[in-house]
């Protein structure tokens, strides 16, 4: 990956629009992908139970954060 604004980062950010964490997985950051997916998808799933409906904003924030994180990622040492 070249850096912020590179084609790879744009593709990763677009991937995150559909599935949170997928962009990090495309970039090779497995742990970040798992964390973003569990937080966002978990909050969305729990809010779908209606009992914990107040969790959807936390999931939305995590989802948006994952998109921004993928778009701004710079590999260490480059």
C-alpha positions in Angstrom: 0.0 0.0 0.0 1.4 3.4 -0.9 -0.3 5.5 1.7 -3.3 7.6 2.5 -5.4 8.2 -0.7 -3.8 5.3 -2.5 -6.0 3.0 -4.6 -5.6 0.2 -2.1 -6.9 2.4 0.7 -9.9 3.5 -1.4 -10.8 -0.1 -2.2 -10.5 -1.0 1.5 -12.7 1.8 2.5 -15.3 0.8 -0.1 -15.2 -2.8 1.2 -15.9 -1.5 4.7 -19.1 0.1 3.6 -20.6 -3.3 3.0 -19.0 -5.3 5.8 -17.2 -3.6 8.8 -13.7 -4.9 9.0 -13.5 -6.3 5.4 -11.3 -3.4 4.4 -8.8 -4.1 7.2 -8.8 -7.7 6.1 -8.0 -6.7 2.5 -5.1 -4.6 3.9 -3.8 -7.7 5.8 -4.7 -6.4 9.3 -6.6 -9.5 10.7 -6.8 -8.4 14.3 -8.3 -5.0 13.4 -10.7 -6.6 11.0 -11.9 -9.0 13.7 -12.3 -6.2 16.3 -14.2 -3.9 14.0 -16.5 -6.7 12.8 -17.3 -8.0 16.3 -18.1 -4.6 17.7 -20.2 -3.3 14.7 -22.0 -6.5 13.8 -22.5 -7.4 17.5 -24.1 -4.1 18.3 -26.3 -4.3 15.2 -27.3 -7.8 16.1 -28.1 -6.9 19.7 -30.1 -3.9 18.7 -32.2 -6.1 16.4 -33.4 -7.9 19.5 -35.3 -4.8 20.4 -34.4 -5.3 24.0 -31.0 -3.6 23.5 -32.1 -1.2 20.7 -30.0 1.6 22.2 -26.8 -0.1 20.9 -27.3 0.7 17.2 -25.5 4.1 17.5 -22.4 2.4 18.9 -22.5 -0.1 16.0 -22.9 2.8 13.5 -19.9 4.7 15.1 -17.8 1.6 14.9 -18.8 1.0 11.3 -17.9 4.6 10.3 -14.7 4.4 12.3 -13.7 1.2 10.4 -14.2 3.0 7.0 -12.1 6.0 8.1 -9.4 3.7 9.6 -9.1 1.8 6.3 -8.9 5.0 4.2 -6.2 6.6 6.4 -4.1 3.5 7.0 -0.3 3.8 6.5 1.9 0.7 6.9 4.6 1.1 9.5 8.1 1.6 8.1 7.1 2.9 4.7 
